Amino acid sequence: MNSISITARLTNADLVRRYLPSELRKRLASIKMAVRNYTFMDLLAEIKGVKLQGEALQYRSGNLSRHIRANTTFTETEYIGRAFVAGYPGQVPYARIHEYGGIIRARNAPYLTFRTEDGRWHRVKQVTMPERSYMRSSLRDTKEKFYSRVRNAVQGVQE
């Protein structure tokens, strides 16, 4: 499987709504909009503007960055936000190996053949790729900003 995604869920929103005064329940829409408009925009900005610009991976063609998307869904009981690499299988085949690391083995030939930055050619049966997380590390790095935005939205509703 070449696709990867990260998902965040905020659950038990129905319990929160049940115990809020009616005027505050009406203003929950502003919390939803704050969460929807800013949290995943922050996450995408971190992934595309920081991690894929040299912190985790070096920018080369922009193909990976162009295929990263986010969407949000609200139900009665949860908020679901998802960031993912879009496209058909094989369009960004290196997305998963960079995020999680792993071993690349020769499949259609006895050896993998590649050239390194120093100009030398190499023939090996397998290569171990280190983890270069750009999505999970971005979620971790923007987590406090996410909490802060939710807190500010809730405080704005309470005022």
PyRosetta script that sets phi, psi and omega in degrees:
from pyrosetta import init, pose_from_sequence

init()
pose = pose_from_sequence("MNSISITARLTNADLVRRYLPSELRKRLASIKMAVRNYTFMDLLAEIKGVKLQGEALQYRSGNLSRHIRANTTFTETEYIGRAFVAGYPGQVPYARIHEYGGIIRARNAPYLTFRTEDGRWHRVKQVTMPERSYMRSSLRDTKEKFYSRVRNAVQGVQE")
pose.set_psi(1, 122.7)
pose.set_omega(1, -176.8)
pose.set_phi(2, -95.3)
pose.set_psi(2, -16.8)
pose.set_omega(2, -177.1)
pose.set_phi(3, -83.2)
pose.set_psi(3, 149.7)
pose.set_omega(3, 175.7)
pose.set_phi(4, -134.8)
pose.set_psi(4, 153.2)
pose.set_omega(4, 175.5)
pose.set_phi(5, -155.0)
pose.set_psi(5, 158.4)
pose.set_omega(5, 172.3)
pose.set_phi(6, -125.9)
pose.set_psi(6, 142.5)
pose.set_omega(6, -175.6)
pose.set_phi(7, -131.7)
pose.set_psi(7, 137.3)
pose.set_omega(7, 174.9)
pose.set_phi(8, -119.9)
pose.set_psi(8, 135.7)
pose.set_omega(8, 179.7)
pose.set_phi(9, -123.9)
pose.set_psi(9, 135.9)
pose.set_omega(9, 172.6)
pose.set_phi(10, -113.8)
pose.set_psi(10, 110.6)
pose.set_omega(10, -172.3)
pose.set_phi(11, -107.8)
pose.set_psi(11, 171.6)
pose.set_omega(11, 178.5)
pose.set_phi(12, 65.6)
pose.set_psi(12, 27.2)
pose.set_omega(12, 177.1)
pose.set_phi(13, -61.8)
pose.set_psi(13, -29.1)
pose.set_omega(13, 179.4)
pose.set_phi(14, -65.2)
pose.set_psi(14, -34.8)
pose.set_omega(14, 177.8)
pose.set_phi(15, -66.6)
pose.set_psi(15, -40.8)
pose.set_omega(15, 178.2)
pose.set_phi(16, -62.1)
pose.set_psi(16, -47.1)
pose.set_omega(16, -178.7)
pose.set_phi(17, -60.3)
pose.set_psi(17, -39.9)
pose.set_omega(17, -176.1)
pose.set_phi(18, -59.4)
pose.set_psi(18, -33.9)
pose.set_omega(18, -174.6)
pose.set_phi(19, -99.8)
pose.set_psi(19, 4.5)
pose.set_omega(19, 177.4)
pose.set_phi(20, -91.9)
pose.set_psi(20, 145.6)
pose.set_omega(20, 173.0)
pose.set_phi(21, -60.6)
pose.set_psi(21, 155.0)
pose.set_omega(21, -173.3)
pose.set_phi(22, -58.2)
pose.set_psi(22, -37.5)
pose.set_omega(22, -179.1)
pose.set_phi(23, -67.4)
pose.set_psi(23, -31.2)
pose.set_omega(23, 177.4)
pose.set_phi(24, -76.1)
pose.set_psi(24, -33.7)
pose.set_omega(24, 177.5)
pose.set_phi(25, -60.4)
pose.set_psi(25, -37.3)
pose.set_omega(25, 179.7)
pose.set_phi(26, -64.8)
pose.set_psi(26, -28.1)
pose.set_omega(26, -176.7)
pose.set_phi(27, -90.0)
pose.set_psi(27, 2.0)
pose.set_omega(27, 177.3)
pose.set_phi(28, -61.4)
pose.set_psi(28, -25.3)
pose.set_omega(28, 178.4)
pose.set_phi(29, -58.5)
pose.set_psi(29, -34.8)
pose.set_omega(29, 179.8)
pose.set_phi(30, -68.6)
pose.set_psi(30, -32.4)
pose.set_omega(30, 175.9)
pose.set_phi(31, -66.2)
pose.set_psi(31, -45.4)
pose.set_omega(31, 178.8)
pose.set_phi(32, -57.2)
pose.set_psi(32, -44.5)
pose.set_omega(32, -178.4)
pose.set_phi(33, -66.9)
pose.set_psi(33, -39.8)
pose.set_omega(33, 178.2)
pose.set_phi(34, -61.9)
pose.set_psi(34, -44.1)
pose.set_omega(34, 179.8)
pose.set_phi(35, -64.8)
pose.set_psi(35, -47.6)
pose.set_omega(35, -177.7)
pose.set_phi(36, -64.3)
pose.set_psi(36, -46.8)
pose.set_omega(36, -173.1)
pose.set_phi(37, -74.0)
pose.set_psi(37, -32.1)
pose.set_omega(37, -171.8)
pose.set_phi(38, -109.7)
pose.set_psi(38, -37.1)
pose.set_omega(38, -172.3)
pose.set_phi(39, -64.2)
pose.set_psi(39, -48.6)
pose.set_omega(39, -178.9)
pose.set_phi(40, -80.6)
pose.set_psi(40, -20.5)
pose.set_omega(40, 170.6)
pose.set_phi(41, -65.7)
pose.set_psi(41, -41.0)
pose.set_omega(41, 176.3)
pose.set_phi(42, -61.6)
pose.set_psi(42, -43.3)
pose.set_omega(42, -179.3)
pose.set_phi(43, -63.8)
pose.set_psi(43, -46.1)
pose.set_omega(43, 178.7)
pose.set_phi(44, -63.0)
pose.set_psi(44, -39.0)
pose.set_omega(44, 178.2)
pose.set_phi(45, -63.0)
pose.set_psi(45, -39.2)
pose.set_omega(45, 178.2)
pose.set_phi(46, -66.3)
pose.set_psi(46, -45.4)
pose.set_omega(46, -178.8)
pose.set_phi(47, -64.3)
pose.set_psi(47, -54.3)
pose.set_omega(47, -173.5)
pose.set_phi(48, -78.2)
pose.set_psi(48, -36.0)
pose.set_omega(48, -173.5)
pose.set_phi(49, -91.6)
pose.set_psi(49, -18.6)
pose.set_omega(49, -177.9)
pose.set_phi(50, -119.1)
pose.set_psi(50, -61.3)
pose.set_omega(50, -173.5)
pose.set_phi(51, -64.7)
pose.set_psi(51, -42.0)
pose.set_omega(51, -177.6)
pose.set_phi(52, -90.2)
pose.set_psi(52, 7.8)
pose.set_omega(52, 176.8)
pose.set_phi(53, -111.6)
pose.set_psi(53, 18.2)
pose.set_omega(53, 174.3)
pose.set_phi(54, 131.6)
pose.set_psi(54, -23.6)
pose.set_omega(54, -178.3)
pose.set_phi(55, -69.1)
pose.set_psi(55, -44.4)
pose.set_omega(55, 177.9)
pose.set_phi(56, -108.0)
pose.set_psi(56, -43.9)
pose.set_omega(56, -179.6)
pose.set_phi(57, -132.3)
pose.set_psi(57, 148.5)
pose.set_omega(57, 176.2)
pose.set_phi(58, -80.6)
pose.set_psi(58, 139.2)
pose.set_omega(58, 177.3)
pose.set_phi(59, -71.4)
pose.set_psi(59, 127.3)
pose.set_omega(59, 177.8)
pose.set_phi(60, -122.3)
pose.set_psi(60, -76.2)
pose.set_omega(60, -176.9)
pose.set_phi(61, -101.4)
pose.set_psi(61, -20.0)
pose.set_omega(61, -175.2)
pose.set_phi(62, 85.7)
pose.set_psi(62, -0.3)
pose.set_omega(62, -177.4)
pose.set_phi(63, -61.2)
pose.set_psi(63, -46.9)
pose.set_omega(63, -179.8)
pose.set_phi(64, -63.0)
pose.set_psi(64, -46.7)
pose.set_omega(64, -179.9)
pose.set_phi(65, -59.7)
pose.set_psi(65, -40.0)
pose.set_omega(65, 179.8)
pose.set_phi(66, -65.5)
pose.set_psi(66, -22.9)
pose.set_omega(66, -176.3)
pose.set_phi(67, -98.5)
pose.set_psi(67, 2.7)
pose.set_omega(67, 178.6)
pose.set_phi(68, -87.7)
pose.set_psi(68, 128.5)
pose.set_omega(68, -177.8)
pose.set_phi(69, -130.9)
pose.set_psi(69, 167.2)
pose.set_omega(69, 174.0)
pose.set_phi(70, -143.1)
pose.set_psi(70, 149.7)
pose.set_omega(70, 172.0)
pose.set_phi(71, -146.3)
pose.set_psi(71, 160.2)
pose.set_omega(71, 179.3)
pose.set_phi(72, -131.5)
pose.set_psi(72, 149.0)
pose.set_omega(72, 179.1)
pose.set_phi(73, -138.1)
pose.set_psi(73, 138.0)
pose.set_omega(73, 175.1)
pose.set_phi(74, -116.4)
pose.set_psi(74, 134.2)
pose.set_omega(74, 171.2)
pose.set_phi(75, -119.8)
pose.set_psi(75, -175.8)
pose.set_omega(75, 178.3)
pose.set_phi(76, -64.8)
pose.set_psi(76, -28.9)
pose.set_omega(76, -173.2)
pose.set_phi(77, -116.8)
pose.set_psi(77, -8.3)
pose.set_omega(77, -178.8)
pose.set_phi(78, -153.3)
pose.set_psi(78, 157.4)
pose.set_omega(78, 172.8)
pose.set_phi(79, -110.2)
pose.set_psi(79, 127.3)
pose.set_omega(79, -178.6)
pose.set_phi(80, -122.3)
pose.set_psi(80, 122.2)
pose.set_omega(80, 175.2)
pose.set_phi(81, -116.6)
pose.set_psi(81, 140.7)
pose.set_omega(81, -175.3)
pose.set_phi(82, -140.6)
pose.set_psi(82, 131.4)
pose.set_omega(82, 171.3)
pose.set_phi(83, -114.1)
pose.set_psi(83, 138.9)
pose.set_omega(83, -174.1)
pose.set_phi(84, -155.2)
pose.set_psi(84, 164.3)
pose.set_omega(84, 173.9)
pose.set_phi(85, -94.7)
pose.set_psi(85, 116.7)
pose.set_omega(85, -176.8)
pose.set_phi(86, -90.6)
pose.set_psi(86, 161.8)
pose.set_omega(86, 177.1)
pose.set_phi(87, 124.0)
pose.set_psi(87, 168.7)
pose.set_omega(87, 179.7)
pose.set_phi(88, -79.7)
pose.set_psi(88, 157.9)
pose.set_omega(88, -178.5)
pose.set_phi(89, -54.6)
pose.set_psi(89, 133.8)
pose.set_omega(89, 179.4)
pose.set_phi(90, 92.5)
pose.set_psi(90, -9.8)
pose.set_omega(90, -178.4)
pose.set_phi(91, -70.9)
pose.set_psi(91, -37.4)
pose.set_omega(91, 175.9)
pose.set_phi(92, -130.7)
pose.set_psi(92, 69.9)
pose.set_omega(92, -170.9)
pose.set_phi(93, -65.8)
pose.set_psi(93, -20.0)
pose.set_omega(93, -176.2)
pose.set_phi(94, -91.6)
pose.set_psi(94, -2.8)
pose.set_omega(94, -177.2)
pose.set_phi(95, -58.5)
pose.set_psi(95, -49.8)
pose.set_omega(95, -175.5)
pose.set_phi(96, -68.4)
pose.set_psi(96, -43.5)
pose.set_omega(96, -177.2)
pose.set_phi(97, -65.5)
pose.set_psi(97, -34.1)
pose.set_omega(97, 176.7)
pose.set_phi(98, -70.3)
pose.set_psi(98, -41.4)
pose.set_omega(98, -178.3)
pose.set_phi(99, -65.6)
pose.set_psi(99, -44.8)
pose.set_omega(99, -173.1)
pose.set_phi(100, -107.9)
pose.set_psi(100, -15.5)
pose.set_omega(100, -173.1)
pose.set_phi(101, 75.5)
pose.set_psi(101, 175.9)
pose.set_omega(101, 178.5)
pose.set_phi(102, 151.6)
pose.set_psi(102, -170.7)
pose.set_omega(102, -177.9)
pose.set_phi(103, -112.0)
pose.set_psi(103, 131.6)
pose.set_omega(103, 173.9)
pose.set_phi(104, -105.7)
pose.set_psi(104, 121.7)
pose.set_omega(104, -179.4)
pose.set_phi(105, -110.7)
pose.set_psi(105, 149.6)
pose.set_omega(105, 174.5)
pose.set_phi(106, -65.3)
pose.set_psi(106, 131.5)
pose.set_omega(106, -179.0)
pose.set_phi(107, -117.8)
pose.set_psi(107, -46.0)
pose.set_omega(107, -174.2)
pose.set_phi(108, -99.5)
pose.set_psi(108, 2.5)
pose.set_omega(108, 178.6)
pose.set_phi(109, -150.4)
pose.set_psi(109, 163.5)
pose.set_omega(109, -178.9)
pose.set_phi(110, -67.6)
pose.set_psi(110, -25.4)
pose.set_omega(110, -176.4)
pose.set_phi(111, -135.9)
pose.set_psi(111, 153.2)
pose.set_omega(111, 165.8)
pose.set_phi(112, -86.0)
pose.set_psi(112, 134.0)
pose.set_omega(112, 178.7)
pose.set_phi(113, -122.4)
pose.set_psi(113, 126.5)
pose.set_omega(113, -178.8)
pose.set_phi(114, -153.1)
pose.set_psi(114, 160.9)
pose.set_omega(114, -179.4)
pose.set_phi(115, -111.5)
pose.set_psi(115, 134.6)
pose.set_omega(115, 179.1)
pose.set_phi(116, -93.2)
pose.set_psi(116, 172.1)
pose.set_omega(116, -176.5)
pose.set_phi(117, -59.9)
pose.set_psi(117, -26.2)
pose.set_omega(117, 179.7)
pose.set_phi(118, -79.3)
pose.set_psi(118, 1.4)
pose.set_omega(118, 177.0)
pose.set_phi(119, 90.7)
pose.set_psi(119, -4.6)
pose.set_omega(119, -178.3)
pose.set_phi(120, -84.4)
pose.set_psi(120, 145.4)
pose.set_omega(120, 176.5)
pose.set_phi(121, -95.1)
pose.set_psi(121, 145.8)
pose.set_omega(121, -179.4)
pose.set_phi(122, -131.7)
pose.set_psi(122, 144.3)
pose.set_omega(122, 173.7)
pose.set_phi(123, -125.6)
pose.set_psi(123, 116.3)
pose.set_omega(123, -178.4)
pose.set_phi(124, -139.2)
pose.set_psi(124, 159.1)
pose.set_omega(124, 178.0)
pose.set_phi(125, -81.6)
pose.set_psi(125, -28.3)
pose.set_omega(125, 178.4)
pose.set_phi(126, -155.9)
pose.set_psi(126, 159.3)
pose.set_omega(126, 178.1)
pose.set_phi(127, -131.8)
pose.set_psi(127, 134.1)
pose.set_omega(127, 174.5)
pose.set_phi(128, -96.2)
pose.set_psi(128, 118.1)
pose.set_omega(128, 179.7)
pose.set_phi(129, -93.5)
pose.set_psi(129, 130.9)
pose.set_omega(129, 176.7)
pose.set_phi(130, -74.8)
pose.set_psi(130, 157.3)
pose.set_omega(130, 174.3)
pose.set_phi(131, -68.3)
pose.set_psi(131, 130.4)
pose.set_omega(131, 174.9)
pose.set_phi(132, -130.0)
pose.set_psi(132, 66.0)
pose.set_omega(132, -173.7)
pose.set_phi(133, -60.1)
pose.set_psi(133, 126.6)
pose.set_omega(133, 175.1)
pose.set_phi(134, -116.1)
pose.set_psi(134, -27.1)
pose.set_omega(134, 179.9)
pose.set_phi(135, -91.0)
pose.set_psi(135, -54.6)
pose.set_omega(135, -178.6)
pose.set_phi(136, -63.9)
pose.set_psi(136, -39.0)
pose.set_omega(136, 178.8)
pose.set_phi(137, -68.4)
pose.set_psi(137, -32.5)
pose.set_omega(137, 176.2)
pose.set_phi(138, -67.3)
pose.set_psi(138, -40.7)
pose.set_omega(138, 177.0)
pose.set_phi(139, -61.9)
pose.set_psi(139, -44.2)
pose.set_omega(139, 178.6)
pose.set_phi(140, -62.4)
pose.set_psi(140, -42.3)
pose.set_omega(140, -176.6)
pose.set_phi(141, -73.2)
pose.set_psi(141, -23.7)
pose.set_omega(141, -179.8)
pose.set_phi(142, -102.6)
pose.set_psi(142, 3.5)
pose.set_omega(142, -176.3)
pose.set_phi(143, -58.8)
pose.set_psi(143, -46.1)
pose.set_omega(143, -178.6)
pose.set_phi(144, -65.4)
pose.set_psi(144, -37.2)
pose.set_omega(144, 176.9)
pose.set_phi(145, -64.2)
pose.set_psi(145, -39.0)
pose.set_omega(145, 176.5)
pose.set_phi(146, -60.2)
pose.set_psi(146, -51.3)
pose.set_omega(146, 179.6)
pose.set_phi(147, -59.6)
pose.set_psi(147, -41.0)
pose.set_omega(147, 179.9)
pose.set_phi(148, -62.8)
pose.set_psi(148, -42.7)
pose.set_omega(148, 178.9)
pose.set_phi(149, -64.1)
pose.set_psi(149, -40.6)
pose.set_omega(149, 178.4)
pose.set_phi(150, -65.9)
pose.set_psi(150, -44.4)
pose.set_omega(150, 178.2)
pose.set_phi(151, -59.0)
pose.set_psi(151, -46.0)
pose.set_omega(151, -179.4)
pose.set_phi(152, -63.7)
pose.set_psi(152, -39.0)
pose.set_omega(152, 178.1)
pose.set_phi(153, -64.9)
pose.set_psi(153, -41.3)
pose.set_omega(153, 179.1)
pose.set_phi(154, -67.0)
pose.set_psi(154, -43.0)
pose.set_omega(154, 178.5)
pose.set_phi(155, -63.2)
pose.set_psi(155, -37.0)
pose.set_omega(155, 176.9)
pose.set_phi(156, -63.3)
pose.set_psi(156, -35.1)
pose.set_omega(156, 178.5)
pose.set_phi(157, -71.7)
pose.set_psi(157, -35.1)
pose.set_omega(157, -177.1)
pose.set_phi(158, -75.3)
pose.set_psi(158, -20.7)
pose.set_omega(158, -177.5)
pose.set_phi(159, -78.0)
pose.dump_pdb("model.pdb")
